[in-house]
Amino acid sequence: MSWRAWGGLVAGAMAGAAGYARRRTALAGITEDYAAYWRRRARRPGELVLVALGDSLAQGLTARRPERGFVGLLADELAAREGRTVGVRNLSVTGATVADVLAGQLPLTTDSTDLGQETLVAVCVGTNDVVHTPLRAFRERFAELCAGLPAGALVADVPNFPRGPHRIAARRYSSSCREVLAGFPRLIPVPLERATRAMRFWEVGADLVHPGDPGHRRYAAAYLEARHTAAG
């Protein structure tokens, strides 16, 4: 290989690394902005309160604005379809695993609403577990989470990983979610893997990992369809 060719490869690698670093820095910047939005949004009352548990997907990364994430879209559509106000308590945390939801989010669902308000819990977690949690431990923790959720909660499996070294593993984790959920008929499964299998490149966000606005619309539609189907 000539020095010119080698230099081109090095320059390309450096440019790619710099682009990746910029995306990570930008993502870190919006993470707190999105979390702050949901803290403010929680002050708005609603006849129905949507309580979201999960990770960065539930936070809305990387929709252009947090309310364009699937949780915000789901709240808006519920309000339009059911003719009542919908408050949102988004307890999700970027980077969370099922263990984090069990420890830090699920306990907060008991004080998420005032007396007399109806609550709908929506769960989207597991993508970080694919990388960080052995499958057996994930399955046990996911079952523990399901056991602690109220009846009628919308619980998604792991979305499709379109690329990367964890693509095949993600399918096993998603399948495990569905198997666990089959043992909890009082919960409403959301087939997120199936819904995201057909995602196109233009539905992906700027970080090339999380959904963009169109992708979040696809997520919201999956949750709405699951609720509608369960209602008969």
N, C-alpha and C positions, 0 to 999 in steps of 0.2 A: 504494500500500500504506500502511495506517495505521501510526502509530508503535507501536500495540499489537501489530499483526500482525508488524511488523518485530522488535519486542522478543521476541515469542514464537519467531520463527525463530532469533534470536541465542541465546536461552536454550536452545533445543533443541540447537543446534549445540554450545554449550559443554558441555551435559550429555553429549552423545554423545562429545565429545573427552575429557571427564573419565573417562567409562566406559572408553574405549579405553586411556587412560593407566593406569587402575587394573589393567586386564587385563594390560597389558605389564609393569607392576611386579610383579604377582603371578607372572607367568610367569618373569620374571628370578629371582625368589626361589626357585622350585622347581627351576630348571635345575640349580643347584649341588647341591641336595639329592638330586636324582635321580642325578647323576653320582657323588656320594659313595656312594650306595647301591650302584651297580654296581661301584665300586672295592672295597667290602667284599664284595660277592657273589663277586667273582673269586677270593677266598681259599678258597671251598668247592670241594673236589675233585669229580670226576665221572668215571665210566667213559666217558662221552661228553662232550665239551666243545663247547658251542654258542658260536661266535665271531660276534658281531654287528658289522657295519660299516654306517655310515650317518650319519644326521642325527637331529633331534629325534624323529622318528617311532620310530626304534629305541631312543631313550632312554626312550620311554614317555610323553612329554607328550601329552595332559593326562589320562592315567588318574589315578584318585584316589591310587594308590600306584604306584611304579615297577615293582614286580613284576606289576602288572596290565596293564602295557604288553604289546604283542604278543610281545616277546622273552621276557619272563618266562612268559607263557602258553604259548608254544611249547616252552620248556624243560620245563614241567610236563607238558604233553601228551606230549612225546616220552618222558619218564620213565615215564608211565603206560602208554603203548602198547608200549614196547620193553622194559619191565621192568628198567631199569638206571638208575643215578644219572646225572644230567646237571648238569655244571658250566656256568657261564656266564662268558664273557669278553666284556663289552660294550664295544667300542672306539669306539662311535659318539660323535659330538660334535654338540651342538645348533648348527645353522647351517651344518653342513658341506656342501660341494659335492663332486662327483666328484673334482675336483682335490685337495681336502683329504683325501679317503679315500686317494687314491693316495700322497700325500706323508706323511700322518701315521698312517694306520690299517692299510693293507695291509701295510707292512713289519713291523708287530707281529704279524701272524698266524703268522709262522714261529716265534716263541718263546712262543706262547699256551698251549701244553700241554707236559706232561712226556712223556718218551719212553714210548711204548706206549699213549698215550691216543688214541682216535679223535676226530677233529675234524669238526664240521659248521659251515660258514660260511654265514651268512644276511646278505644285503645289501639295504638299503633306502635309496636315495639318489637325488637328482634333483630333488626339489621346489624346492630353493633354486637349482638351475641354471636352472630355467625363468625365473627373474627375473634372474639374474646372469650367465649364460653363453650366448654365442651358440650356436645349434643345431649348427653344424658343429664347433665346438670341443668341445661336449658329447659329440657322437657319437664323436669321436676319443678323448676321455678315457675314455668309457664302454667303448670297445673295448679300450683299454689296461688298464682295470681287469679286464675279463673275461679277458683273456689272462693276468693274474697270479693268478687265483683257482684254487683246487684243484678237481679233479673232484668233482662232486656238490654244489657250492655252490648254494644257493638264491638266485636273483637276481631281484628284482622290477623291473617297469617302473614308471613314474611314476604314482602314484595319481591318481584323478579329482579335478579342481578343480571343485567344484559351482557356484562363482560367482566373480565378480571379473574384472578385466581380463585375467588370464593364463589363463583357462579354455581358450580355443582353442589357445593355444601349448602348454599342458600336454599336450594330446592329441598334438601333433606330437612332443614330446619322448618321450612314452610309446611312440609308434609307432616312433621311432628306436631305443629300447631293444630292442624286440622284433626289429627287423631285425638289430641287432648280435648279439643272443643266438642268432639262427638260425644264425650262423656258429660257434657254440661248443657243439656237441652234448654235450660232456662236462659242461656246466652245466645246472641245472634252472631253467627260467623260472617265475616266479611272476606270474600275470596280475592284478596288483594294481589296475590301472585298471578292469578288468572287475568285480572284486570290490567296488570302492568306488563304482562308478557307481550302485548301488542304495542307498547309505547314506541313512538318514533323519536328520532334524534331531536326534532324541534320541540318536543315536549319536555326535554331535559333542561335543567337550569344552567347558569353560567359556570358553575363549578364542575359540570359534566358528571355529577353524581346524584344530586337531589333533583326532584322535578321542578320545572319552571311553572309558570302560570297554567299552560295547557295540561301539564302533567298533574298538577294539583286538582284541576277540574276532573280529571280521570279518577283520582283518588276519591274525591267527594262523591262522584256519581256511584262508585262502588259501595260506599257507606249508605247512601240514600236508597239504592236498589235493595240492599240487604234489609234495611228497615221496612221498606215497602213490602217486600216479599214476606217477611215475618208477620206483618200486620194482616196479611191475607187480602 
